[in-house]
Amino acid sequence: MSKRIKKKKKALAFSGQSPFVNYWKKENYWILLIGLALVVIGFFLMAQSPYDNPVSLSISPIILLIAYIVVFPLAILYKGKKQKVESENK
């Protein structure tokens, strides 16, 4: 019985792959750049004078909200489509 437990512990100890693998692809960086562009546009619109114009008070916060709540988390969590490997068992 002790032999079975030792074998399981060895199998679970190290799988050979680092848990800190960089899974970011090209698409993640593009989504991040889109988010940064939205933030720059949002703050630019917010800085327009006069301070109480509709663009500064309504449109700019909506753009910033979309960038911070939708686009940045999407850039972090997006993993892309998995490609299916066709088996050659003919």
PyMOL Python script that loads the backbone (N, CA, C, O; Angstrom):
from pymol import cmd

cmd.read_pdbstr("""\
ATOM      1  N   MET A   1       0.813  -1.195   0.000  1.00  0.00           N
ATOM      2  CA  MET A   1       0.000   0.000   0.000  1.00  0.00           C
ATOM      3  C   MET A   1       0.856   1.257   0.000  1.00  0.00           C
ATOM      4  O   MET A   1       0.490   2.241  -0.643  1.00  0.00           O
ATOM      5  N   SER A   2       1.954   1.255   0.683  1.00  0.00           N
ATOM      6  CA  SER A   2       2.814   2.430   0.723  1.00  0.00           C
ATOM      7  C   SER A   2       3.465   2.696  -0.632  1.00  0.00           C
ATOM      8  O   SER A   2       3.787   3.844  -0.938  1.00  0.00           O
ATOM      9  N   LYS A   3       3.663   1.674  -1.439  1.00  0.00           N
ATOM     10  CA  LYS A   3       4.255   1.865  -2.762  1.00  0.00           C
ATOM     11  C   LYS A   3       3.315   2.663  -3.661  1.00  0.00           C
ATOM     12  O   LYS A   3       3.775   3.487  -4.452  1.00  0.00           O
ATOM     13  N   ARG A   4       2.026   2.435  -3.554  1.00  0.00           N
ATOM     14  CA  ARG A   4       1.056   3.161  -4.360  1.00  0.00           C
ATOM     15  C   ARG A   4       1.066   4.651  -4.006  1.00  0.00           C
ATOM     16  O   ARG A   4       1.006   5.496  -4.899  1.00  0.00           O
ATOM     17  N   ILE A   5       1.138   4.971  -2.752  1.00  0.00           N
ATOM     18  CA  ILE A   5       1.128   6.357  -2.314  1.00  0.00           C
ATOM     19  C   ILE A   5       2.380   7.071  -2.800  1.00  0.00           C
ATOM     20  O   ILE A   5       2.294   8.219  -3.234  1.00  0.00           O
ATOM     21  N   LYS A   6       3.524   6.434  -2.743  1.00  0.00           N
ATOM     22  CA  LYS A   6       4.767   7.048  -3.197  1.00  0.00           C
ATOM     23  C   LYS A   6       4.728   7.337  -4.690  1.00  0.00           C
ATOM     24  O   LYS A   6       5.215   8.378  -5.130  1.00  0.00           O
ATOM     25  N   LYS A   7       4.163   6.441  -5.464  1.00  0.00           N
ATOM     26  CA  LYS A   7       4.071   6.658  -6.904  1.00  0.00           C
ATOM     27  C   LYS A   7       3.181   7.855  -7.225  1.00  0.00           C
ATOM     28  O   LYS A   7       3.504   8.641  -8.115  1.00  0.00           O
ATOM     29  N   LYS A   8       2.076   8.002  -6.518  1.00  0.00           N
ATOM     30  CA  LYS A   8       1.178   9.133  -6.765  1.00  0.00           C
ATOM     31  C   LYS A   8       1.847  10.447  -6.399  1.00  0.00           C
ATOM     32  O   LYS A   8       1.684  11.443  -7.103  1.00  0.00           O
ATOM     33  N   LYS A   9       2.594  10.459  -5.310  1.00  0.00           N
ATOM     34  CA  LYS A   9       3.268  11.691  -4.900  1.00  0.00           C
ATOM     35  C   LYS A   9       4.316  12.109  -5.917  1.00  0.00           C
ATOM     36  O   LYS A   9       4.468  13.298  -6.195  1.00  0.00           O
ATOM     37  N   LYS A  10       5.030  11.160  -6.469  1.00  0.00           N
ATOM     38  CA  LYS A  10       6.033  11.491  -7.475  1.00  0.00           C
ATOM     39  C   LYS A  10       5.387  12.052  -8.736  1.00  0.00           C
ATOM     40  O   LYS A  10       5.932  12.964  -9.358  1.00  0.00           O
ATOM     41  N   ALA A  11       4.254  11.525  -9.112  1.00  0.00           N
ATOM     42  CA  ALA A  11       3.583  11.989 -10.323  1.00  0.00           C
ATOM     43  C   ALA A  11       3.037  13.406 -10.150  1.00  0.00           C
ATOM     44  O   ALA A  11       3.013  14.177 -11.110  1.00  0.00           O
ATOM     45  N   LEU A  12       2.603  13.757  -8.952  1.00  0.00           N
ATOM     46  CA  LEU A  12       2.028  15.069  -8.715  1.00  0.00           C
ATOM     47  C   LEU A  12       3.070  16.121  -8.347  1.00  0.00           C
ATOM     48  O   LEU A  12       2.757  17.311  -8.332  1.00  0.00           O
ATOM     49  N   ALA A  13       4.280  15.714  -8.055  1.00  0.00           N
ATOM     50  CA  ALA A  13       5.285  16.641  -7.550  1.00  0.00           C
ATOM     51  C   ALA A  13       5.657  17.712  -8.569  1.00  0.00           C
ATOM     52  O   ALA A  13       5.616  18.897  -8.241  1.00  0.00           O
ATOM     53  N   PHE A  14       6.011  17.344  -9.764  1.00  0.00           N
ATOM     54  CA  PHE A  14       6.473  18.324 -10.747  1.00  0.00           C
ATOM     55  C   PHE A  14       6.057  17.870 -12.129  1.00  0.00           C
ATOM     56  O   PHE A  14       6.404  16.773 -12.565  1.00  0.00           O
ATOM     57  N   SER A  15       5.316  18.712 -12.810  1.00  0.00           N
ATOM     58  CA  SER A  15       4.834  18.340 -14.134  1.00  0.00           C
ATOM     59  C   SER A  15       5.786  18.782 -15.235  1.00  0.00           C
ATOM     60  O   SER A  15       5.612  18.380 -16.385  1.00  0.00           O
ATOM     61  N   GLY A  16       6.795  19.605 -14.915  1.00  0.00           N
ATOM     62  CA  GLY A  16       7.766  20.025 -15.908  1.00  0.00           C
ATOM     63  C   GLY A  16       7.464  21.358 -16.554  1.00  0.00           C
ATOM     64  O   GLY A  16       8.304  21.889 -17.281  1.00  0.00           O
ATOM     65  N   GLN A  17       6.284  21.919 -16.310  1.00  0.00           N
ATOM     66  CA  GLN A  17       5.919  23.192 -16.919  1.00  0.00           C
ATOM     67  C   GLN A  17       5.766  24.247 -15.820  1.00  0.00           C
ATOM     68  O   GLN A  17       5.163  23.989 -14.778  1.00  0.00           O
ATOM     69  N   SER A  18       6.301  25.399 -16.057  1.00  0.00           N
ATOM     70  CA  SER A  18       6.238  26.480 -15.090  1.00  0.00           C
ATOM     71  C   SER A  18       4.811  27.018 -14.996  1.00  0.00           C
ATOM     72  O   SER A  18       4.125  27.122 -16.013  1.00  0.00           O
ATOM     73  N   PRO A  19       4.355  27.362 -13.790  1.00  0.00           N
ATOM     74  CA  PRO A  19       3.021  27.963 -13.676  1.00  0.00           C
ATOM     75  C   PRO A  19       2.993  29.413 -14.142  1.00  0.00           C
ATOM     76  O   PRO A  19       1.920  30.005 -14.256  1.00  0.00           O
ATOM     77  N   PHE A  20       4.155  29.989 -14.411  1.00  0.00           N
ATOM     78  CA  PHE A  20       4.243  31.382 -14.827  1.00  0.00           C
ATOM     79  C   PHE A  20       4.495  31.508 -16.323  1.00  0.00           C
ATOM     80  O   PHE A  20       5.254  32.377 -16.755  1.00  0.00           O
ATOM     81  N   VAL A  21       3.877  30.665 -17.099  1.00  0.00           N
ATOM     82  CA  VAL A  21       4.040  30.680 -18.552  1.00  0.00           C
ATOM     83  C   VAL A  21       3.367  31.921 -19.117  1.00  0.00           C
ATOM     84  O   VAL A  21       2.243  32.257 -18.745  1.00  0.00           O
ATOM     85  N   ASN A  22       4.052  32.580 -19.999  1.00  0.00           N
ATOM     86  CA  ASN A  22       3.488  33.762 -20.639  1.00  0.00           C
ATOM     87  C   ASN A  22       2.546  33.313 -21.747  1.00  0.00           C
ATOM     88  O   ASN A  22       2.991  32.852 -22.799  1.00  0.00           O
ATOM     89  N   TYR A  23       1.258  33.448 -21.512  1.00  0.00           N
ATOM     90  CA  TYR A  23       0.268  33.001 -22.493  1.00  0.00           C
ATOM     91  C   TYR A  23      -0.245  34.137 -23.359  1.00  0.00           C
ATOM     92  O   TYR A  23      -1.170  33.926 -24.144  1.00  0.00           O
ATOM     93  N   TRP A  24       0.312  35.325 -23.250  1.00  0.00           N
ATOM     94  CA  TRP A  24      -0.144  36.452 -24.049  1.00  0.00           C
ATOM     95  C   TRP A  24       0.263  36.259 -25.495  1.00  0.00           C
ATOM     96  O   TRP A  24       1.418  35.957 -25.798  1.00  0.00           O
ATOM     97  N   LYS A  25      -0.682  36.435 -26.361  1.00  0.00           N
ATOM     98  CA  LYS A  25      -0.454  36.326 -27.798  1.00  0.00           C
ATOM     99  C   LYS A  25      -0.539  37.715 -28.414  1.00  0.00           C
ATOM    100  O   LYS A  25      -0.706  38.718 -27.720  1.00  0.00           O
ATOM    101  N   LYS A  26      -0.421  37.743 -29.721  1.00  0.00           N
ATOM    102  CA  LYS A  26      -0.473  38.996 -30.467  1.00  0.00           C
ATOM    103  C   LYS A  26      -1.824  39.694 -30.274  1.00  0.00           C
ATOM    104  O   LYS A  26      -1.887  40.920 -30.186  1.00  0.00           O
ATOM    105  N   GLU A  27      -2.895  38.911 -30.210  1.00  0.00           N
ATOM    106  CA  GLU A  27      -4.229  39.483 -30.052  1.00  0.00           C
ATOM    107  C   GLU A  27      -4.375  40.199 -28.711  1.00  0.00           C
ATOM    108  O   GLU A  27      -5.024  41.242 -28.635  1.00  0.00           O
ATOM    109  N   ASN A  28      -3.777  39.646 -27.653  1.00  0.00           N
ATOM    110  CA  ASN A  28      -3.847  40.278 -26.337  1.00  0.00           C
ATOM    111  C   ASN A  28      -3.204  41.663 -26.355  1.00  0.00           C
ATOM    112  O   ASN A  28      -3.736  42.612 -25.779  1.00  0.00           O
ATOM    113  N   TYR A  29      -2.068  41.767 -27.013  1.00  0.00           N
ATOM    114  CA  TYR A  29      -1.392  43.056 -27.083  1.00  0.00           C
ATOM    115  C   TYR A  29      -2.187  44.065 -27.908  1.00  0.00           C
ATOM    116  O   TYR A  29      -2.195  45.253 -27.586  1.00  0.00           O
ATOM    117  N   TRP A  30      -2.854  43.607 -28.966  1.00  0.00           N
ATOM    118  CA  TRP A  30      -3.686  44.517 -29.760  1.00  0.00           C
ATOM    119  C   TRP A  30      -4.869  45.020 -28.943  1.00  0.00           C
ATOM    120  O   TRP A  30      -5.210  46.201 -29.007  1.00  0.00           O
ATOM    121  N   ILE A  31      -5.495  44.135 -28.179  1.00  0.00           N
ATOM    122  CA  ILE A  31      -6.620  44.555 -27.338  1.00  0.00           C
ATOM    123  C   ILE A  31      -6.135  45.544 -26.280  1.00  0.00           C
ATOM    124  O   ILE A  31      -6.826  46.516 -25.974  1.00  0.00           O
ATOM    125  N   LEU A  32      -4.952  45.300 -25.724  1.00  0.00           N
ATOM    126  CA  LEU A  32      -4.392  46.215 -24.740  1.00  0.00           C
ATOM    127  C   LEU A  32      -4.106  47.586 -25.356  1.00  0.00           C
ATOM    128  O   LEU A  32      -4.366  48.614 -24.731  1.00  0.00           O
ATOM    129  N   LEU A  33      -3.576  47.600 -26.570  1.00  0.00           N
ATOM    130  CA  LEU A  33      -3.325  48.880 -27.252  1.00  0.00           C
ATOM    131  C   LEU A  33      -4.616  49.634 -27.539  1.00  0.00           C
ATOM    132  O   LEU A  33      -4.655  50.860 -27.437  1.00  0.00           O
ATOM    133  N   ILE A  34      -5.670  48.912 -27.896  1.00  0.00           N
ATOM    134  CA  ILE A  34      -6.977  49.544 -28.105  1.00  0.00           C
ATOM    135  C   ILE A  34      -7.470  50.166 -26.801  1.00  0.00           C
ATOM    136  O   ILE A  34      -8.009  51.273 -26.801  1.00  0.00           O
ATOM    137  N   GLY A  35      -7.286  49.454 -25.694  1.00  0.00           N
ATOM    138  CA  GLY A  35      -7.671  49.989 -24.391  1.00  0.00           C
ATOM    139  C   GLY A  35      -6.892  51.234 -24.030  1.00  0.00           C
ATOM    140  O   GLY A  35      -7.463  52.200 -23.523  1.00  0.00           O
ATOM    141  N   LEU A  36      -5.591  51.224 -24.286  1.00  0.00           N
ATOM    142  CA  LEU A  36      -4.781  52.411 -24.005  1.00  0.00           C
ATOM    143  C   LEU A  36      -5.202  53.598 -24.864  1.00  0.00           C
ATOM    144  O   LEU A  36      -5.227  54.736 -24.395  1.00  0.00           O
ATOM    145  N   ALA A  37      -5.534  53.325 -26.131  1.00  0.00           N
ATOM    146  CA  ALA A  37      -6.010  54.392 -27.007  1.00  0.00           C
ATOM    147  C   ALA A  37      -7.335  54.960 -26.499  1.00  0.00           C
ATOM    148  O   ALA A  37      -7.546  56.172 -26.544  1.00  0.00           O
ATOM    149  N   LEU A  38      -8.226  54.095 -26.018  1.00  0.00           N
ATOM    150  CA  LEU A  38      -9.495  54.578 -25.464  1.00  0.00           C
ATOM    151  C   LEU A  38      -9.273  55.436 -24.221  1.00  0.00           C
ATOM    152  O   LEU A  38      -9.969  56.432 -24.024  1.00  0.00           O
ATOM    153  N   VAL A  39      -8.318  55.061 -23.390  1.00  0.00           N
ATOM    154  CA  VAL A  39      -8.022  55.860 -22.193  1.00  0.00           C
ATOM    155  C   VAL A  39      -7.479  57.227 -22.581  1.00  0.00           C
ATOM    156  O   VAL A  39      -7.871  58.240 -22.003  1.00  0.00           O
ATOM    157  N   VAL A  40      -6.587  57.259 -23.546  1.00  0.00           N
ATOM    158  CA  VAL A  40      -6.032  58.541 -23.993  1.00  0.00           C
ATOM    159  C   VAL A  40      -7.129  59.413 -24.592  1.00  0.00           C
ATOM    160  O   VAL A  40      -7.194  60.609 -24.306  1.00  0.00           O
ATOM    161  N   ILE A  41      -7.980  58.832 -25.410  1.00  0.00           N
ATOM    162  CA  ILE A  41      -9.092  59.591 -26.003  1.00  0.00           C
ATOM    163  C   ILE A  41     -10.042  60.084 -24.916  1.00  0.00           C
ATOM    164  O   ILE A  41     -10.496  61.227 -24.956  1.00  0.00           O
ATOM    165  N   GLY A  42     -10.342  59.224 -23.947  1.00  0.00           N
ATOM    166  CA  GLY A  42     -11.245  59.616 -22.862  1.00  0.00           C
ATOM    167  C   GLY A  42     -10.714  60.769 -22.044  1.00  0.00           C
ATOM    168  O   GLY A  42     -11.452  61.705 -21.738  1.00  0.00           O
ATOM    169  N   PHE A  43      -9.434  60.715 -21.682  1.00  0.00           N
ATOM    170  CA  PHE A  43      -8.869  61.823 -20.906  1.00  0.00           C
ATOM    171  C   PHE A  43      -8.709  63.084 -21.757  1.00  0.00           C
ATOM    172  O   PHE A  43      -8.833  64.196 -21.244  1.00  0.00           O
ATOM    173  N   PHE A  44      -8.438  62.920 -23.036  1.00  0.00           N
ATOM    174  CA  PHE A  44      -8.369  64.087 -23.922  1.00  0.00           C
ATOM    175  C   PHE A  44      -9.729  64.781 -24.007  1.00  0.00           C
ATOM    176  O   PHE A  44      -9.809  66.007 -23.938  1.00  0.00           O
ATOM    177  N   LEU A  45     -10.790  63.998 -24.156  1.00  0.00           N
ATOM    178  CA  LEU A  45     -12.127  64.581 -24.219  1.00  0.00           C
ATOM    179  C   LEU A  45     -12.527  65.214 -22.892  1.00  0.00           C
ATOM    180  O   LEU A  45     -13.250  66.210 -22.873  1.00  0.00           O
ATOM    181  N   MET A  46     -12.065  64.648 -21.790  1.00  0.00           N
ATOM    182  CA  MET A  46     -12.389  65.192 -20.484  1.00  0.00           C
ATOM    183  C   MET A  46     -11.694  66.543 -20.245  1.00  0.00           C
ATOM    184  O   MET A  46     -12.191  67.373 -19.484  1.00  0.00           O
ATOM    185  N   ALA A  47     -10.564  66.752 -20.886  1.00  0.00           N
ATOM    186  CA  ALA A  47      -9.798  67.976 -20.674  1.00  0.00           C
ATOM    187  C   ALA A  47     -10.279  69.147 -21.531  1.00  0.00           C
ATOM    188  O   ALA A  47      -9.738  70.248 -21.427  1.00  0.00           O
ATOM    189  N   GLN A  48     -11.279  68.928 -22.365  1.00  0.00           N
ATOM    190  CA  GLN A  48     -11.756  70.001 -23.232  1.00  0.00           C
ATOM    191  C   GLN A  48     -12.504  71.054 -22.417  1.00  0.00           C
ATOM    192  O   GLN A  48     -13.222  70.740 -21.468  1.00  0.00           O
ATOM    193  N   SER A  49     -12.316  72.304 -22.813  1.00  0.00           N
ATOM    194  CA  SER A  49     -13.000  73.378 -22.090  1.00  0.00           C
ATOM    195  C   SER A  49     -14.263  73.765 -22.853  1.00  0.00           C
ATOM    196  O   SER A  49     -14.305  73.516 -24.057  1.00  0.00           O
ATOM    197  N   PRO A  50     -15.242  74.323 -22.280  1.00  0.00           N
ATOM    198  CA  PRO A  50     -15.418  74.604 -20.861  1.00  0.00           C
ATOM    199  C   PRO A  50     -15.646  73.312 -20.078  1.00  0.00           C
ATOM    200  O   PRO A  50     -15.977  72.273 -20.649  1.00  0.00           O
ATOM    201  N   TYR A  51     -15.465  73.398 -18.781  1.00  0.00           N
ATOM    202  CA  TYR A  51     -15.490  72.197 -17.949  1.00  0.00           C
ATOM    203  C   TYR A  51     -16.857  71.535 -17.868  1.00  0.00           C
ATOM    204  O   TYR A  51     -16.943  70.352 -17.537  1.00  0.00           O
ATOM    205  N   ASP A  52     -17.917  72.260 -18.159  1.00  0.00           N
ATOM    206  CA  ASP A  52     -19.257  71.700 -18.028  1.00  0.00           C
ATOM    207  C   ASP A  52     -19.909  71.374 -19.376  1.00  0.00           C
ATOM    208  O   ASP A  52     -21.136  71.348 -19.473  1.00  0.00           O
ATOM    209  N   ASN A  53     -19.113  71.130 -20.404  1.00  0.00           N
ATOM    210  CA  ASN A  53     -19.707  70.762 -21.693  1.00  0.00           C
ATOM    211  C   ASN A  53     -20.144  69.289 -21.663  1.00  0.00           C
ATOM    212  O   ASN A  53     -19.626  68.510 -20.862  1.00  0.00           O
ATOM    213  N   PRO A  54     -21.078  68.907 -22.513  1.00  0.00           N
ATOM    214  CA  PRO A  54     -21.602  67.533 -22.487  1.00  0.00           C
ATOM    215  C   PRO A  54     -20.552  66.461 -22.799  1.00  0.00           C
ATOM    216  O   PRO A  54     -20.646  65.339 -22.302  1.00  0.00           O
ATOM    217  N   VAL A  55     -19.576  66.797 -23.603  1.00  0.00           N
ATOM    218  CA  VAL A  55     -18.546  65.813 -23.946  1.00  0.00           C
ATOM    219  C   VAL A  55     -17.724  65.471 -22.711  1.00  0.00           C
ATOM    220  O   VAL A  55     -17.435  64.301 -22.460  1.00  0.00           O
ATOM    221  N   SER A  56     -17.348  66.486 -21.938  1.00  0.00           N
ATOM    222  CA  SER A  56     -16.540  66.252 -20.739  1.00  0.00           C
ATOM    223  C   SER A  56     -17.324  65.554 -19.637  1.00  0.00           C
ATOM    224  O   SER A  56     -16.751  64.800 -18.851  1.00  0.00           O
ATOM    225  N   LEU A  57     -18.610  65.796 -19.575  1.00  0.00           N
ATOM    226  CA  LEU A  57     -19.403  65.258 -18.468  1.00  0.00           C
ATOM    227  C   LEU A  57     -20.063  63.916 -18.758  1.00  0.00           C
ATOM    228  O   LEU A  57     -20.368  63.181 -17.819  1.00  0.00           O
ATOM    229  N   SER A  58     -20.295  63.573 -20.015  1.00  0.00           N
ATOM    230  CA  SER A  58     -21.025  62.325 -20.280  1.00  0.00           C
ATOM    231  C   SER A  58     -20.285  61.360 -21.197  1.00  0.00           C
ATOM    232  O   SER A  58     -20.177  60.175 -20.881  1.00  0.00           O
ATOM    233  N   ILE A  59     -19.784  61.834 -22.308  1.00  0.00           N
ATOM    234  CA  ILE A  59     -19.166  60.935 -23.283  1.00  0.00           C
ATOM    235  C   ILE A  59     -17.817  60.422 -22.794  1.00  0.00           C
ATOM    236  O   ILE A  59     -17.524  59.233 -22.920  1.00  0.00           O
ATOM    237  N   SER A  60     -17.001  61.300 -22.243  1.00  0.00           N
ATOM    238  CA  SER A  60     -15.680  60.913 -21.774  1.00  0.00           C
ATOM    239  C   SER A  60     -15.730  59.856 -20.658  1.00  0.00           C
ATOM    240  O   SER A  60     -14.981  58.882 -20.726  1.00  0.00           O
ATOM    241  N   PRO A  61     -16.582  60.011 -19.635  1.00  0.00           N
ATOM    242  CA  PRO A  61     -16.644  58.952 -18.618  1.00  0.00           C
ATOM    243  C   PRO A  61     -17.139  57.611 -19.161  1.00  0.00           C
ATOM    244  O   PRO A  61     -16.726  56.556 -18.680  1.00  0.00           O
ATOM    245  N   ILE A  62     -18.012  57.650 -20.148  1.00  0.00           N
ATOM    246  CA  ILE A  62     -18.481  56.392 -20.744  1.00  0.00           C
ATOM    247  C   ILE A  62     -17.338  55.689 -21.472  1.00  0.00           C
ATOM    248  O   ILE A  62     -17.185  54.473 -21.357  1.00  0.00           O
ATOM    249  N   ILE A  63     -16.538  56.442 -22.218  1.00  0.00           N
ATOM    250  CA  ILE A  63     -15.390  55.860 -22.919  1.00  0.00           C
ATOM    251  C   ILE A  63     -14.389  55.284 -21.920  1.00  0.00           C
ATOM    252  O   ILE A  63     -13.866  54.188 -22.122  1.00  0.00           O
ATOM    253  N   LEU A  64     -14.124  56.023 -20.844  1.00  0.00           N
ATOM    254  CA  LEU A  64     -13.191  55.525 -19.829  1.00  0.00           C
ATOM    255  C   LEU A  64     -13.741  54.290 -19.116  1.00  0.00           C
ATOM    256  O   LEU A  64     -12.987  53.367 -18.808  1.00  0.00           O
ATOM    257  N   LEU A  65     -15.029  54.268 -18.855  1.00  0.00           N
ATOM    258  CA  LEU A  65     -15.650  53.108 -18.222  1.00  0.00           C
ATOM    259  C   LEU A  65     -15.528  51.873 -19.099  1.00  0.00           C
ATOM    260  O   LEU A  65     -15.220  50.789 -18.604  1.00  0.00           O
ATOM    261  N   ILE A  66     -15.762  52.022 -20.379  1.00  0.00           N
ATOM    262  CA  ILE A  66     -15.628  50.900 -21.314  1.00  0.00           C
ATOM    263  C   ILE A  66     -14.179  50.408 -21.344  1.00  0.00           C
ATOM    264  O   ILE A  66     -13.929  49.202 -21.366  1.00  0.00           O
ATOM    265  N   ALA A  67     -13.231  51.341 -21.345  1.00  0.00           N
ATOM    266  CA  ALA A  67     -11.821  50.950 -21.399  1.00  0.00           C
ATOM    267  C   ALA A  67     -11.411  50.190 -20.151  1.00  0.00           C
ATOM    268  O   ALA A  67     -10.771  49.143 -20.244  1.00  0.00           O
ATOM    269  N   TYR A  68     -11.774  50.708 -18.980  1.00  0.00           N
ATOM    270  CA  TYR A  68     -11.320  50.107 -17.729  1.00  0.00           C
ATOM    271  C   TYR A  68     -12.076  48.841 -17.343  1.00  0.00           C
ATOM    272  O   TYR A  68     -11.486  47.924 -16.771  1.00  0.00           O
ATOM    273  N   ILE A  69     -13.368  48.776 -17.644  1.00  0.00           N
ATOM    274  CA  ILE A  69     -14.160  47.640 -17.184  1.00  0.00           C
ATOM    275  C   ILE A  69     -14.289  46.544 -18.234  1.00  0.00           C
ATOM    276  O   ILE A  69     -14.467  45.378 -17.879  1.00  0.00           O
ATOM    277  N   VAL A  70     -14.205  46.883 -19.505  1.00  0.00           N
ATOM    278  CA  VAL A  70     -14.398  45.878 -20.556  1.00  0.00           C
ATOM    279  C   VAL A  70     -13.090  45.524 -21.258  1.00  0.00           C
ATOM    280  O   VAL A  70     -12.719  44.351 -21.318  1.00  0.00           O
ATOM    281  N   VAL A  71     -12.398  46.512 -21.783  1.00  0.00           N
ATOM    282  CA  VAL A  71     -11.276  46.243 -22.687  1.00  0.00           C
ATOM    283  C   VAL A  71     -10.049  45.710 -21.946  1.00  0.00           C
ATOM    284  O   VAL A  71      -9.452  44.726 -22.382  1.00  0.00           O
ATOM    285  N   PHE A  72      -9.663  46.342 -20.831  1.00  0.00           N
ATOM    286  CA  PHE A  72      -8.478  45.865 -20.116  1.00  0.00           C
ATOM    287  C   PHE A  72      -8.653  44.450 -19.553  1.00  0.00           C
ATOM    288  O   PHE A  72      -7.748  43.631 -19.714  1.00  0.00           O
ATOM    289  N   PRO A  73      -9.781  44.126 -18.899  1.00  0.00           N
ATOM    290  CA  PRO A  73      -9.948  42.725 -18.478  1.00  0.00           C
ATOM    291  C   PRO A  73     -10.011  41.751 -19.654  1.00  0.00           C
ATOM    292  O   PRO A  73      -9.542  40.617 -19.554  1.00  0.00           O
ATOM    293  N   LEU A  74     -10.590  42.196 -20.763  1.00  0.00           N
ATOM    294  CA  LEU A  74     -10.623  41.340 -21.946  1.00  0.00           C
ATOM    295  C   LEU A  74      -9.212  41.061 -22.452  1.00  0.00           C
ATOM    296  O   LEU A  74      -8.914  39.940 -22.865  1.00  0.00           O
ATOM    297  N   ALA A  75      -8.350  42.056 -22.424  1.00  0.00           N
ATOM    298  CA  ALA A  75      -6.964  41.860 -22.864  1.00  0.00           C
ATOM    299  C   ALA A  75      -6.232  40.890 -21.955  1.00  0.00           C
ATOM    300  O   ALA A  75      -5.387  40.126 -22.420  1.00  0.00           O
ATOM    301  N   ILE A  76      -6.544  40.910 -20.671  1.00  0.00           N
ATOM    302  CA  ILE A  76      -5.875  40.014 -19.730  1.00  0.00           C
ATOM    303  C   ILE A  76      -6.414  38.597 -19.839  1.00  0.00           C
ATOM    304  O   ILE A  76      -5.639  37.642 -19.787  1.00  0.00           O
ATOM    305  N   LEU A  77      -7.712  38.439 -19.986  1.00  0.00           N
ATOM    306  CA  LEU A  77      -8.337  37.118 -19.928  1.00  0.00           C
ATOM    307  C   LEU A  77      -8.500  36.428 -21.275  1.00  0.00           C
ATOM    308  O   LEU A  77      -8.810  35.238 -21.307  1.00  0.00           O
ATOM    309  N   TYR A  78      -8.305  37.122 -22.376  1.00  0.00           N
ATOM    310  CA  TYR A  78      -8.507  36.536 -23.703  1.00  0.00           C
ATOM    311  C   TYR A  78      -7.440  35.485 -23.989  1.00  0.00           C
ATOM    312  O   TYR A  78      -6.245  35.760 -23.877  1.00  0.00           O
ATOM    313  N   LYS A  79      -7.873  34.286 -24.357  1.00  0.00           N
ATOM    314  CA  LYS A  79      -6.934  33.199 -24.651  1.00  0.00           C
ATOM    315  C   LYS A  79      -6.977  32.749 -26.103  1.00  0.00           C
ATOM    316  O   LYS A  79      -6.130  31.957 -26.516  1.00  0.00           O
ATOM    317  N   GLY A  80      -7.913  33.215 -26.873  1.00  0.00           N
ATOM    318  CA  GLY A  80      -7.973  32.842 -28.279  1.00  0.00           C
ATOM    319  C   GLY A  80      -8.645  31.502 -28.492  1.00  0.00           C
ATOM    320  O   GLY A  80      -9.050  30.821 -27.550  1.00  0.00           O
ATOM    321  N   LYS A  81      -8.748  31.155 -29.738  1.00  0.00           N
ATOM    322  CA  LYS A  81      -9.377  29.881 -30.091  1.00  0.00           C
ATOM    323  C   LYS A  81      -8.362  28.751 -30.006  1.00  0.00           C
ATOM    324  O   LYS A  81      -7.192  28.914 -30.349  1.00  0.00           O
ATOM    325  N   LYS A  82      -8.837  27.612 -29.544  1.00  0.00           N
ATOM    326  CA  LYS A  82      -7.969  26.442 -29.507  1.00  0.00           C
ATOM    327  C   LYS A  82      -8.000  25.777 -30.875  1.00  0.00           C
ATOM    328  O   LYS A  82      -9.060  25.592 -31.472  1.00  0.00           O
ATOM    329  N   GLN A  83      -6.836  25.428 -31.348  1.00  0.00           N
ATOM    330  CA  GLN A  83      -6.761  24.769 -32.642  1.00  0.00           C
ATOM    331  C   GLN A  83      -6.853  23.261 -32.435  1.00  0.00           C
ATOM    332  O   GLN A  83      -6.152  22.685 -31.603  1.00  0.00           O
ATOM    333  N   LYS A  84      -7.724  22.648 -33.205  1.00  0.00           N
ATOM    334  CA  LYS A  84      -7.888  21.205 -33.104  1.00  0.00           C
ATOM    335  C   LYS A  84      -6.838  20.520 -33.956  1.00  0.00           C
ATOM    336  O   LYS A  84      -6.619  20.880 -35.113  1.00  0.00           O
ATOM    337  N   VAL A  85      -6.210  19.554 -33.379  1.00  0.00           N
ATOM    338  CA  VAL A  85      -5.216  18.786 -34.108  1.00  0.00           C
ATOM    339  C   VAL A  85      -5.910  17.558 -34.674  1.00  0.00           C
ATOM    340  O   VAL A  85      -6.483  16.748 -33.944  1.00  0.00           O
ATOM    341  N   GLU A  86      -5.844  17.444 -35.981  1.00  0.00           N
ATOM    342  CA  GLU A  86      -6.484  16.314 -36.624  1.00  0.00           C
ATOM    343  C   GLU A  86      -5.584  15.082 -36.506  1.00  0.00           C
ATOM    344  O   GLU A  86      -4.408  15.101 -36.869  1.00  0.00           O
ATOM    345  N   SER A  87      -6.164  14.054 -36.003  1.00  0.00           N
ATOM    346  CA  SER A  87      -5.375  12.828 -35.860  1.00  0.00           C
ATOM    347  C   SER A  87      -5.333  12.093 -37.194  1.00  0.00           C
ATOM    348  O   SER A  87      -6.301  12.083 -37.954  1.00  0.00           O
ATOM    349  N   GLU A  88      -4.220  11.498 -37.445  1.00  0.00           N
ATOM    350  CA  GLU A  88      -4.024  10.792 -38.718  1.00  0.00           C
ATOM    351  C   GLU A  88      -4.150   9.297 -38.483  1.00  0.00           C
ATOM    352  O   GLU A  88      -3.195   8.551 -38.696  1.00  0.00           O
ATOM    353  N   ASN A  89      -5.312   8.860 -38.049  1.00  0.00           N
ATOM    354  CA  ASN A  89      -5.570   7.438 -37.787  1.00  0.00           C
ATOM    355  C   ASN A  89      -6.381   6.849 -38.935  1.00  0.00           C
ATOM    356  O   ASN A  89      -7.488   6.346 -38.741  1.00  0.00           O
ATOM    357  N   LYS A  90      -5.819   6.919 -40.112  1.00  0.00           N
ATOM    358  CA  LYS A  90      -6.534   6.395 -41.281  1.00  0.00           C
ATOM    359  C   LYS A  90      -6.097   5.000 -41.588  1.00  0.00           C
ATOM    360  O   LYS A  90      -6.589   4.394 -42.539  1.00  0.00           O
TER     361      LYS A  90
END
""", "prot")
cmd.dss("prot")
cmd.show_as("cartoon", "prot")
cmd.util.cbc("prot")
cmd.orient("prot")
